[in-house]
Amino acid sequence: MRTLNLGILAHVDAGKTSLTERLLHTAGVIGEIGSVDAGSTRTDSMALERQRGITIKTAVASFLIDGVTVNLIDTPGHPDFIAEVERVLSVLDGAVLVVSAVEGVQAQTRVLMRTLRRLRIPTLVFVNKIDRRGAQYERVLREIAEKLAAASISMGSAGGLGTRSAYTAPYTASDGPFASGLVDLLADRDDAFLAAYVGDETALPYSRLRGELAAQTGRALVHPVFVGSAITGAGVDALIAGVTELLPTAEGDADGPVSGSVFKVERGPAGEKIAYVRMFSGTLRVRDRLRLRGDEEGKVTAISVFERGSDLPCDAVVAGRIGKLWGLGDVRIGDAIGEPRTAPSDSRHFPPPTLETIVAPCQPADRGALHLALTQLAEQDPLINLRQDPVRRETSVSLYGEVQKEVIQATLADDFGIDVTFRGTTTLHVERPVGSGEAAEILHADSNPFLATVGLRVEPAPIDTGVEFRLAVELGSMPFAFFTAVEETVKETLRQGIHGWQVTDCTVTMTRSGYAARQSHSHAVFDKSMSSTAGDFRNLTPLVLMSALERAGTRVYEPMHRFRLDIPAELFGPVLPVLARLRAVPRTSTARGSWYLVEGEIPAASVHDLERQLPSLTSGEGVLECAFDHYRPVHGTVPARPRSDHDPLNREEYLLRVVRRVGGGREGVGREGA
């Protein structure tokens, strides 16, 4: 049986979850359509999701249509939960991007479509809510062509817009303008198709057009647009037909090597970890042992596979399918199951969070329980980037926005019984090297208390490439575990650069290496005080790296958002000074009748203030859309971030803390094990 892993994506409130309900109902999975407002939808199962009427966590539901098992993956639409969307993208065969016929193309819609196109994920567009007052299908079609994808084509017409009786009619071979437009669209993107058309127009029957449309949609070259209403069901049958006809089903050899990816981790009723995995190749069975990261292994104790509306217990999950795995206690989101399918650098699709806040328990006695609870939440969302400061006894988390903060607070109270407050919300900056810097510490040198030689060079790298670790020494010059220790420590150390911010877009090259081979006393007992361990390299690397980074120098950058502001024309003048005070830079302003559209960029640190002031400034009429766009160099006073307790910039203090952590005197430095 064929399988299609289908993502449903949208800007918040475009009707994505309502469409999921309608699809499940049409396929016969549920007998009654749930309501987002009533908190009765199938995929919004969390109590908090039902209370707020928004999707917070990715959910999977399954249905069978025309011999194809469709695993429907409902994702959050609110930008604060974009990390949930990111984790899903790598497991999709295709996507449906939902756009509201009333609000049209919005900020998050553009962000999602850009990413879908960059990853070449076959995507259909569904214009929803044609039954809502203010629905305008033709206007939205123009917006889709202008802002999302020029290579798009409407697959049907709509009438009775803005009423409960709104209807749709799919185009057929007899619709001349549609067939002509389809030929032009497809010929622009396939030379062989164009040659066949130019050679003999009669050689292109309508069935050939539909076949070529499916082929180009499957290669993410064109994007068919469907229209309807998830609430009334108008146009949904045509969308389902389009999904099965135009989107490619999963590929993979069930007899090939085991390869899969973990895209979600949750806790079961007994606190056990449950991993959601998409299999790309091979067959994974109960009792199989898996190596997750390095030497960490786990044994699969149970499997369930999504099929016919739910997940059913199975002995195995095969290529192309999505399953839930039990027994992998150390599993993390993003782990490869078996052979990795992509390099780690391929997994970063959206920008990281731009806010950081301190989480404090209302009751000091809850400090330990809070850390445990946040650790479990970080398992489900690694991008909250849990950070401990033992000196100040503070715990910080990274956030995308205020709604995510409220959700974390409610989750800690409801699921863990811990009341917390947030304080000191800070905008997360980044550091980038401005030049090249090199440093080294040599084994047995007086300045080096560790049994290791490490030389590192730091250089700038292209924007948005993250951190790359390279070797300029022979791989066989020392045990592989020591190279691994250096690479892991480099990436961990760069979480705080010279000014305390995460360092990105750089290449770190290991230029020197050396170690003391295993030595033992005459009675053949291994003496780690005479032999290098991974601990030597983990403790020495931060000192060398920060020395190199200081010589390279770094510059601090602040996150900037792209904004789109619709305001009444008479308020255009009063709003401009407010934007200036918030350091926003309007790039364009367009008069649209009695309204002005202002577009530009604004520091992420000012977005919340603008959102707070806008209702009173515009008497509630202003509409603001914001999305992260880029990082901008900071001019003037450079903001610094408090460093953690292990600060390799202060050599003496760093060494003393290592001594205390390891135990013993200065001679004990570096003597911890691998």
C-alpha positions as CSV (number, residue, x, y, z in Angstrom):
1,M,0.0,0.0,0.0
2,R,1.3,3.5,-0.9
3,T,1.8,6.1,1.8
4,L,1.8,9.9,1.7
5,N,3.1,11.9,4.7
6,L,1.3,15.2,4.3
7,G,1.9,18.3,6.3
8,I,-0.8,20.9,6.9
9,L,0.8,24.4,7.3
10,A,-0.6,27.9,7.7
11,H,-0.5,31.3,9.3
12,V,-2.4,31.2,12.6
13,D,-6.2,31.3,12.3
14,A,-6.2,30.4,8.5
15,G,-8.3,27.4,9.4
16,K,-5.7,24.7,9.3
17,T,-7.0,22.5,12.1
18,S,-10.5,22.9,10.9
19,L,-9.4,21.6,7.5
20,T,-7.7,18.6,9.2
21,E,-11.0,17.8,10.9
22,R,-12.9,18.1,7.6
23,L,-10.4,15.8,5.8
24,L,-10.7,13.2,8.6
25,H,-14.5,13.4,8.5
26,T,-14.6,13.1,4.7
27,A,-12.4,10.0,4.9
28,G,-14.7,8.4,7.5
29,V,-12.1,8.5,10.3
30,I,-14.3,10.6,12.6
31,G,-18.1,10.7,12.7
32,E,-18.5,14.3,13.8
33,I,-16.4,17.3,13.0
34,G,-14.8,18.9,16.0
35,S,-14.7,22.6,16.6
36,V,-11.5,24.6,17.4
37,D,-13.6,27.1,19.4
38,A,-15.3,24.4,21.4
39,G,-12.0,22.6,22.0
40,S,-13.2,19.3,20.5
41,T,-10.8,18.7,17.5
42,R,-9.0,15.4,17.0
43,T,-5.5,16.8,16.6
44,D,-5.6,19.5,19.3
45,S,-5.5,17.0,22.2
46,M,-3.6,19.1,24.8
47,A,-5.8,20.8,27.4
48,L,-4.0,24.1,26.7
49,E,-4.6,23.8,23.0
50,R,-8.3,23.3,23.6
51,Q,-8.5,26.2,26.0
52,R,-6.6,28.6,23.7
53,G,-8.0,27.4,20.4
54,I,-4.5,27.2,18.8
55,T,-2.3,24.3,17.8
56,I,0.9,24.1,20.0
57,K,2.2,20.7,19.3
58,T,2.5,18.7,16.1
59,A,-0.1,16.0,15.8
60,V,-0.4,13.0,13.5
61,A,-3.6,11.5,12.2
62,S,-4.1,8.9,9.5
63,F,-6.7,8.1,6.9
64,L,-7.1,5.9,3.8
65,I,-8.2,7.3,0.5
66,D,-8.1,5.7,-3.0
67,G,-5.6,3.1,-1.8
68,V,-3.2,5.6,-0.3
69,T,-2.6,5.8,3.5
70,V,-2.3,9.5,4.2
71,N,-0.5,10.4,7.4
72,L,-1.8,13.9,8.1
73,I,0.6,16.0,10.2
74,D,-1.1,19.1,11.7
75,T,1.4,21.8,12.6
76,P,1.2,25.0,14.7
77,G,0.4,28.2,12.8
78,H,1.5,30.7,15.5
79,P,5.1,31.9,14.8
80,D,6.0,31.3,18.4
81,F,5.9,27.6,17.7
82,I,7.7,27.6,14.4
83,A,10.2,25.1,15.8
84,E,7.4,22.4,15.8
85,V,7.0,23.1,12.0
86,E,10.7,22.9,11.4
87,R,11.0,19.4,12.9
88,V,8.3,18.1,10.6
89,L,9.6,19.5,7.2
90,S,12.3,16.8,6.9
91,V,9.7,13.9,7.1
92,L,7.1,15.3,4.6
93,D,6.4,13.9,1.1
94,G,4.1,16.9,0.4
95,A,2.3,19.8,2.0
96,V,-0.9,21.8,1.8
97,L,-0.4,25.4,2.6
98,V,-3.7,27.0,3.9
99,V,-4.4,30.6,3.1
100,S,-7.5,32.6,4.4
101,A,-9.7,34.0,1.7
102,V,-10.4,36.9,4.1
103,E,-6.9,37.9,5.4
104,G,-5.1,36.6,2.4
105,V,-1.3,36.0,2.3
106,Q,0.2,36.9,5.7
107,A,3.6,37.1,7.2
108,Q,3.9,33.5,8.4
109,T,2.4,32.3,5.1
110,R,5.4,33.9,3.2
111,V,7.9,32.4,5.6
112,L,6.5,28.9,5.2
113,M,6.2,29.0,1.5
114,R,9.8,30.3,1.1
115,T,11.0,27.4,3.1
116,L,8.8,24.8,1.3
117,R,10.1,26.0,-2.0
118,R,13.8,26.1,-0.8
119,L,13.4,22.5,0.4
120,R,11.6,21.5,-2.8
121,I,8.7,20.0,-0.9
122,P,5.7,19.5,-3.3
123,T,3.0,21.9,-2.1
124,L,-0.7,22.5,-2.9
125,V,-2.3,25.8,-1.8
126,F,-5.8,25.7,-0.3
127,V,-7.7,29.1,-0.1
128,N,-10.0,28.5,2.9
129,K,-12.9,30.4,4.5
130,I,-14.8,31.4,1.3
131,D,-17.9,31.3,3.4
132,R,-16.6,34.1,5.6
133,R,-17.7,37.7,5.2
134,G,-15.0,39.6,3.3
135,A,-13.8,36.6,1.3
136,Q,-12.1,37.6,-2.0
137,Y,-10.8,34.7,-4.0
138,E,-9.5,36.7,-7.0
139,R,-7.5,39.1,-4.8
140,V,-6.0,36.2,-2.9
141,L,-5.0,34.5,-6.1
142,R,-3.1,37.6,-7.2
143,E,-1.4,37.8,-3.8
144,I,-0.4,34.1,-4.1
145,A,1.2,34.8,-7.5
146,E,2.9,38.0,-6.3
147,K,4.1,36.9,-2.8
148,L,4.2,33.1,-2.7
149,A,4.8,31.5,-6.1
150,A,4.5,32.9,-9.6
151,A,4.2,29.3,-10.8
152,S,0.7,28.8,-9.4
153,I,-2.6,28.1,-11.1
154,S,-6.2,28.0,-9.8
155,M,-7.8,24.6,-10.1
156,G,-11.4,25.8,-9.8
157,S,-13.8,28.7,-9.5
158,A,-15.8,29.9,-6.5
159,G,-19.1,31.6,-6.1
160,G,-21.4,32.9,-3.4
161,L,-18.4,34.2,-1.5
162,G,-19.0,35.5,2.0
163,T,-22.1,33.3,2.6
164,R,-22.8,29.9,4.0
165,S,-23.9,28.8,0.6
166,A,-20.5,29.6,-1.0
167,Y,-19.6,26.9,-3.6
168,T,-16.8,25.8,-5.8
169,A,-16.5,24.2,-9.3
170,P,-13.4,22.3,-10.4
171,Y,-12.0,23.2,-13.8
172,T,-12.2,20.5,-16.5
173,A,-10.9,19.9,-20.0
174,S,-13.8,21.9,-21.4
175,D,-12.6,25.1,-19.6
176,G,-10.6,26.6,-22.4
177,P,-8.9,29.5,-20.5
178,F,-7.8,27.0,-17.7
179,A,-6.4,24.5,-20.2
180,S,-4.6,27.2,-22.1
181,G,-3.1,28.7,-18.9
182,L,-2.0,25.2,-17.8
183,V,-0.2,24.6,-21.1
184,D,1.7,28.0,-20.8
185,L,2.6,27.3,-17.1
186,L,3.9,23.8,-17.8
187,A,5.7,24.7,-21.0
188,D,7.7,27.4,-19.2
189,R,9.3,24.8,-17.0
190,D,9.9,21.8,-19.2
191,D,11.7,22.0,-22.6
192,A,10.5,18.6,-23.7
193,F,6.9,19.5,-23.0
194,L,7.3,22.8,-24.8
195,A,8.8,21.0,-27.9
196,A,5.9,18.6,-28.0
197,Y,3.4,21.5,-27.8
198,V,5.2,23.6,-30.5
199,G,5.5,20.5,-32.7
200,D,1.8,19.5,-32.6
201,E,-0.7,21.1,-30.3
202,T,-3.1,18.2,-30.9
203,A,-0.5,15.8,-29.4
204,L,-1.3,17.2,-25.9
205,P,-4.6,15.7,-24.8
206,Y,-6.0,16.9,-21.5
207,S,-4.8,13.6,-19.8
208,R,-1.3,14.5,-20.8
209,L,-1.7,17.9,-19.3
210,R,-2.8,16.5,-16.0
211,G,0.1,14.0,-16.0
212,E,2.6,16.7,-16.6
213,L,0.9,18.9,-13.9
214,A,1.4,16.0,-11.4
215,A,5.0,15.5,-12.5
216,Q,5.9,19.2,-12.1
217,T,4.0,19.5,-8.9
218,G,6.0,16.5,-7.6
219,R,9.2,18.3,-8.4
220,A,7.9,21.4,-6.6
221,L,8.1,23.5,-9.8
222,V,4.4,24.5,-9.8
223,H,1.8,24.9,-7.1
224,P,-1.9,24.2,-7.9
225,V,-4.4,26.3,-5.9
226,F,-7.6,24.8,-4.6
227,V,-10.4,26.8,-3.0
228,G,-13.2,26.0,-0.5
229,S,-14.3,26.1,3.1
230,A,-13.3,23.7,5.8
231,I,-16.4,24.6,7.8
232,T,-19.0,23.8,5.1
233,G,-17.0,21.3,3.2
234,A,-17.1,23.2,-0.1
235,G,-14.1,22.3,-2.3
236,V,-12.7,19.7,0.0
237,D,-13.5,16.7,-2.3
238,A,-11.5,18.5,-5.0
239,L,-8.6,19.1,-2.7
240,I,-8.5,15.4,-1.6
241,A,-8.6,14.4,-5.3
242,G,-5.7,16.8,-5.9
243,V,-3.7,15.4,-3.0
244,T,-3.9,11.8,-4.3
245,E,-3.4,12.8,-7.9
246,L,-0.7,15.5,-7.7
247,L,1.5,14.8,-4.7
248,P,4.1,12.0,-4.8
249,T,3.8,9.1,-2.3
250,A,6.6,7.9,-0.1
251,E,9.5,6.1,-1.6
252,G,11.8,3.7,0.2
253,D,13.1,0.1,0.1
254,A,11.7,-1.9,3.0
255,D,14.5,-4.4,2.5
256,G,17.2,-1.7,2.4
257,P,19.4,-0.4,5.3
258,V,17.5,1.0,8.2
259,S,17.2,4.8,8.0
260,G,14.8,7.1,9.8
261,S,14.4,10.4,11.6
262,V,12.9,11.3,15.0
263,F,10.8,14.4,14.6
264,K,8.9,14.4,17.9
265,V,9.4,13.2,21.5
266,E,6.7,13.0,24.1
267,R,6.2,11.4,27.5
268,G,3.7,8.7,28.1
269,P,1.4,8.3,31.2
270,A,4.1,6.6,33.1
271,G,6.7,9.1,32.2
272,E,8.3,6.9,29.5
273,K,9.7,8.5,26.3
274,I,7.8,8.0,23.1
275,A,9.6,8.8,19.9
276,Y,7.8,9.7,16.6
277,V,9.9,8.4,13.6
278,R,9.6,8.6,9.9
279,M,11.2,5.7,8.1
280,F,13.0,6.4,4.8
281,S,14.5,3.0,4.2
282,G,14.5,-0.5,5.7
283,T,12.3,-2.1,8.4
284,L,12.6,-1.4,12.1
285,R,11.3,-4.2,14.4
286,V,10.5,-4.6,18.1
287,R,13.6,-5.7,20.1
288,D,16.0,-4.1,17.5
289,R,18.9,-2.4,19.1
290,L,19.8,1.1,17.8
291,R,22.8,3.3,18.1
292,L,21.5,6.9,18.5
293,R,24.5,9.1,19.2
294,G,28.1,8.0,19.6
295,D,28.1,5.0,21.9
296,E,24.6,5.5,23.2
297,E,22.3,2.5,22.4
298,G,18.7,1.8,22.9
299,K,16.4,-1.2,22.4
300,V,13.0,-0.8,20.8
301,T,10.4,-2.4,23.2
302,A,7.2,-1.5,21.4
303,I,6.0,0.0,18.1
304,S,2.8,1.5,16.9
305,V,2.2,2.6,13.3
306,F,-0.3,5.3,12.1
307,E,-3.0,3.7,10.0
308,R,-6.7,4.0,9.4
309,G,-7.3,6.9,11.8
310,S,-5.0,6.1,14.7
311,D,-1.8,4.4,15.7
312,L,-2.0,0.7,16.0
313,P,0.4,-1.7,17.8
314,C,2.7,-3.4,15.3
315,D,5.8,-5.6,15.2
316,A,7.6,-3.4,12.8
317,V,7.5,0.0,10.9
318,V,8.6,-0.1,7.3
319,A,10.1,2.5,4.9
320,G,7.7,5.3,4.1
321,R,5.6,5.0,7.3
322,I,5.4,7.0,10.5
323,G,5.6,5.1,13.8
324,K,5.9,5.6,17.5
325,L,8.7,3.9,19.3
326,W,9.1,2.9,23.0
327,G,12.2,1.9,24.9
328,L,14.6,4.5,23.7
329,G,15.3,6.3,27.0
330,D,18.1,8.6,25.6
331,V,16.4,9.5,22.3
332,R,16.3,13.1,21.3
333,I,14.5,15.1,18.6
334,G,16.5,15.0,15.4
335,D,18.2,11.7,16.1
336,A,18.9,9.5,13.1
337,I,17.5,6.0,13.3
338,G,20.1,3.8,11.6
339,E,21.9,5.5,8.7
340,P,21.6,9.3,8.7
341,R,19.7,10.6,5.7
342,T,21.0,14.2,5.8
343,A,23.9,16.1,7.4
344,P,23.1,18.0,10.6
345,S,23.6,21.3,8.8
346,D,20.7,20.5,6.5
347,S,18.2,20.5,9.4
348,R,18.2,24.3,10.1
349,H,15.3,25.8,8.2
350,F,14.1,28.7,10.3
351,P,15.9,31.3,12.4
352,P,16.6,30.4,16.1
353,P,14.6,32.1,18.9
354,T,15.4,35.8,19.5
355,L,14.3,36.2,23.1
356,E,15.7,34.8,26.4
357,T,14.1,35.0,29.8
358,I,14.9,33.8,33.3
359,V,12.4,31.3,34.8
360,A,12.1,31.5,38.6
361,P,9.9,29.3,40.8
362,C,7.4,31.1,43.0
363,Q,8.5,28.7,45.8
364,P,12.2,28.4,46.3
365,A,11.7,24.8,47.3
366,D,10.6,24.1,43.7
367,R,14.0,25.0,42.2
368,G,15.1,21.4,41.7
369,A,11.7,20.3,40.4
370,L,11.7,23.2,38.0
371,H,15.0,22.2,36.5
372,L,13.7,18.7,36.0
373,A,10.5,19.9,34.4
374,L,12.3,22.3,32.1
375,T,14.6,19.5,31.1
376,Q,11.6,17.4,30.1
377,L,10.2,20.3,28.1
378,A,13.5,20.8,26.4
379,E,13.3,17.1,25.2
380,Q,10.1,18.1,23.3
381,D,11.5,21.4,22.2
382,P,15.3,21.6,22.1
383,L,15.3,25.2,20.8
384,I,14.2,26.5,24.2
385,N,17.9,26.0,24.9
386,L,17.9,25.5,28.7
387,R,20.8,27.4,30.3
388,Q,21.9,27.1,33.9
389,D,23.9,29.7,35.8
390,P,25.0,28.0,39.0
391,V,26.7,31.1,40.4
392,R,23.5,33.2,40.2
393,R,21.3,30.1,40.6
394,E,19.3,31.2,37.6
395,T,17.7,29.2,34.8
396,S,17.1,30.7,31.4
397,V,15.2,29.6,28.3
398,S,15.1,30.8,24.8
399,L,11.7,31.9,23.2
400,Y,10.2,33.0,20.0
401,G,7.6,35.2,21.6
402,E,5.3,36.1,24.5
403,V,2.6,33.5,23.6
404,Q,5.3,30.7,24.0
405,K,6.2,32.1,27.4
406,E,2.6,32.0,28.5
407,V,2.3,28.4,27.3
408,I,5.4,27.3,29.2
409,Q,4.1,29.0,32.3
410,A,0.7,27.2,32.0
411,T,2.4,23.9,31.2
412,L,4.6,24.0,34.2
413,A,1.6,24.8,36.4
414,D,-0.8,22.3,34.9
415,D,1.5,19.3,34.2
416,F,4.1,19.7,36.9
417,G,2.4,21.7,39.6
418,I,5.0,24.4,39.6
419,D,4.1,28.1,39.6
420,V,6.8,30.2,38.0
421,T,7.4,33.8,37.1
422,F,9.5,35.2,34.2
423,R,11.9,38.2,34.5
424,G,14.6,39.9,32.6
425,T,13.5,39.1,29.1
426,T,16.4,39.8,26.8
427,T,16.8,40.0,23.0
428,L,19.2,37.3,21.9
429,H,22.0,38.7,19.8
430,V,24.7,36.7,17.9
431,E,28.4,37.2,17.4
432,R,30.3,36.7,14.1
433,P,34.0,36.7,13.7
434,V,35.4,39.7,11.9
435,G,38.8,38.2,11.0
436,S,41.0,35.1,11.4
437,G,42.6,34.1,14.7
438,E,44.7,31.2,15.8
439,A,45.9,29.7,19.1
440,A,47.5,26.5,20.4
441,E,48.4,24.8,23.7
442,I,51.2,22.2,23.5
443,L,51.4,19.0,25.5
444,H,53.9,19.2,28.5
445,A,54.3,23.0,28.1
446,D,54.5,24.9,31.4
447,S,51.3,26.9,30.5
448,N,49.3,23.8,29.7
449,P,48.1,21.7,32.7
450,F,46.3,19.2,30.5
451,L,47.7,16.1,28.7
452,A,46.7,17.3,25.3
453,T,47.8,19.4,22.3
454,V,45.1,21.4,20.7
455,G,45.6,24.1,18.0
456,L,42.6,25.9,16.5
457,R,42.0,28.5,13.8
458,V,38.7,30.6,13.7
459,E,37.6,32.2,10.5
460,P,34.5,33.9,9.2
461,A,32.1,31.8,7.1
462,P,29.2,32.8,4.8
463,I,26.0,34.2,6.5
464,D,23.6,31.5,7.7
465,T,26.0,28.6,7.5
466,G,26.3,28.1,11.3
467,V,29.5,26.5,12.7
468,E,31.7,24.2,10.7
469,F,34.5,22.1,12.2
470,R,37.3,21.0,10.0
471,L,40.6,19.1,10.4
472,A,43.9,20.2,9.1
473,V,45.7,17.3,10.9
474,E,45.7,13.6,10.1
475,L,42.7,11.8,11.3
476,G,44.9,9.0,12.5
477,S,47.2,11.2,14.5
478,M,45.2,10.4,17.7
479,P,42.2,8.3,18.8
480,F,38.9,9.4,17.1
481,A,37.2,9.9,20.5
482,F,39.6,12.8,21.2
483,F,38.7,14.5,17.9
484,T,35.0,14.0,18.8
485,A,35.7,15.6,22.2
486,V,37.3,18.6,20.6
487,E,34.5,19.1,18.0
488,E,31.7,18.7,20.6
489,T,33.4,21.1,22.9
490,V,34.0,23.7,20.2
491,K,30.3,23.8,19.4
492,E,29.4,24.0,23.1
493,T,31.9,26.7,23.9
494,L,30.7,28.9,21.0
495,R,27.3,29.2,22.7
496,Q,29.0,32.2,24.4
497,G,31.5,34.3,22.6
498,I,33.6,37.3,23.7
499,H,30.5,39.3,24.5
500,G,28.5,36.4,25.9
501,W,26.4,35.7,22.8
502,Q,26.3,32.6,20.6
503,V,28.9,32.7,17.9
504,T,27.8,31.7,14.4
505,D,28.8,31.7,10.8
506,C,32.4,30.6,11.4
507,T,34.7,27.8,10.5
508,V,36.9,26.3,13.2
509,T,39.9,24.3,12.0
510,M,42.0,22.0,14.2
511,T,45.5,22.8,13.2
512,R,47.5,20.9,15.9
513,S,46.9,17.7,17.8
514,G,48.8,15.5,20.2
515,Y,48.2,13.2,23.2
516,A,50.0,11.1,25.8
517,A,49.5,7.4,24.9
518,R,48.0,5.0,27.4
519,Q,50.6,4.2,30.1
520,S,50.5,1.8,33.0
521,H,52.7,0.9,36.0
522,S,54.7,-2.3,36.1
523,H,51.7,-4.2,37.4
524,A,49.8,-3.2,34.2
525,V,47.2,-1.0,35.9
526,F,46.2,1.9,33.6
527,D,47.3,5.3,35.1
528,K,45.2,8.1,33.8
529,S,47.5,10.7,35.4
530,M,50.1,9.7,32.9
531,S,47.7,9.2,29.9
532,S,45.5,11.5,27.9
533,T,41.7,11.2,28.3
534,A,38.8,12.9,26.5
535,G,38.5,15.1,29.6
536,D,41.9,16.6,28.8
537,F,40.7,17.7,25.4
538,R,37.3,18.9,26.7
539,N,38.9,21.1,29.3
540,L,41.7,22.5,27.1
541,T,39.6,23.2,24.0
542,P,37.7,26.2,25.5
543,L,41.0,27.9,26.5
544,V,42.4,27.5,23.0
545,L,39.2,28.4,21.2
546,M,38.5,31.6,23.1
547,S,42.1,32.7,22.6
548,A,41.8,32.2,18.9
549,L,38.4,34.0,18.9
550,E,39.8,37.0,20.8
551,R,42.5,37.3,18.1
552,A,39.9,37.0,15.4
553,G,37.6,39.5,17.0
554,T,33.8,39.4,16.9
555,R,31.0,41.7,16.1
556,V,27.6,41.6,17.8
557,Y,24.4,41.5,15.6
558,E,20.8,42.1,16.7
559,P,17.8,40.3,15.2
560,M,15.6,42.3,12.8
561,H,12.0,41.6,11.9
562,R,10.3,42.5,8.6
563,F,7.0,44.2,9.4
564,R,3.9,45.0,7.4
565,L,1.6,47.6,9.0
566,D,-1.9,48.4,7.7
567,I,-3.3,51.7,9.2
568,P,-6.0,54.2,8.4
569,A,-4.6,56.9,6.1
570,E,-5.2,59.8,8.6
571,L,-3.0,58.0,11.2
572,F,0.0,57.7,8.9
573,G,1.6,60.9,10.2
574,P,1.2,60.2,13.9
575,V,2.4,56.6,13.6
576,L,5.7,57.5,11.9
577,P,7.3,59.1,14.9
578,V,6.4,56.1,17.0
579,L,8.1,53.8,14.5
580,A,11.2,56.1,14.7
581,R,11.3,55.9,18.5
582,L,11.2,52.1,18.2
583,R,14.2,52.2,15.8
584,A,11.9,50.9,13.0
585,V,12.9,51.7,9.4
586,P,9.9,52.1,7.0
587,R,11.1,51.0,3.5
588,T,7.9,51.5,1.5
589,S,4.5,53.2,2.2
590,T,1.6,52.7,-0.2
591,A,-1.8,54.5,-0.2
592,R,-4.7,52.1,-0.7
593,G,-7.8,54.2,-0.6
594,S,-8.5,55.2,3.0
595,W,-5.6,53.0,4.2
596,Y,-1.8,53.1,4.2
597,L,0.4,50.0,3.9
598,V,3.8,50.6,5.6
599,E,6.5,47.9,5.1
600,G,10.0,47.9,6.6
601,E,12.2,46.5,9.3
602,I,12.2,46.8,13.1
603,P,14.5,45.4,15.8
604,A,13.1,42.3,17.5
605,A,13.5,44.0,20.8
606,S,10.9,46.6,19.7
607,V,8.3,44.3,18.3
608,H,6.4,43.7,21.6
609,D,6.3,47.5,22.3
610,L,4.8,48.2,18.9
611,E,2.2,45.4,19.4
612,R,1.3,46.9,22.8
613,Q,1.0,50.5,21.5
614,L,-0.7,49.8,18.2
615,P,-4.3,49.4,19.5
616,S,-4.4,52.7,21.2
617,L,-2.5,54.5,18.4
618,T,-5.0,53.3,15.8
619,S,-8.2,52.9,17.8
620,G,-7.9,49.1,17.3
621,E,-7.9,49.3,13.5
622,G,-4.1,48.8,12.8
623,V,-3.0,45.4,11.7
624,L,0.6,44.4,12.2
625,E,2.5,41.4,10.7
626,C,6.1,40.6,11.7
627,A,8.5,37.9,10.9
628,F,12.3,37.5,11.5
629,D,14.3,38.6,8.5
630,H,18.0,39.0,9.3
631,Y,20.6,40.1,11.8
632,R,22.0,43.7,11.7
633,P,25.3,44.9,13.2
634,V,24.9,46.7,16.5
635,H,26.3,50.3,16.5
636,G,27.3,52.2,19.6
637,T,27.2,50.4,23.0
638,V,27.6,46.7,22.5
639,P,25.2,44.7,24.7
640,A,26.9,42.0,26.8
641,R,25.3,38.8,28.1
642,P,26.2,37.4,31.6
643,R,28.6,34.5,31.2
644,S,28.2,31.1,32.7
645,D,30.4,30.1,35.6
646,H,33.0,28.3,33.4
647,D,34.5,31.4,31.6
648,P,37.5,30.4,29.5
649,L,38.2,34.1,28.9
650,N,39.4,34.3,32.5
651,R,42.1,31.6,32.4
652,E,43.0,31.5,36.1
653,E,39.4,31.4,37.3
654,Y,38.5,28.8,34.6
655,L,41.3,26.5,35.7
656,L,40.3,26.8,39.4
657,R,36.7,25.9,38.6
658,V,37.9,22.9,36.6
659,V,40.0,21.8,39.6
660,R,36.9,22.1,41.9
661,R,34.8,20.2,39.4
662,V,37.3,17.4,39.0
663,G,38.5,17.3,42.6
664,G,42.0,17.5,43.9
665,G,44.6,20.1,43.5
666,R,46.2,21.7,40.3
667,E,47.7,18.3,39.5
668,G,44.2,16.9,39.2
669,V,43.2,19.3,36.4
670,G,42.3,17.4,33.2
671,R,42.2,14.1,34.9
672,E,38.5,13.4,34.5
673,G,37.6,10.5,32.3
674,A,36.1,10.4,28.8
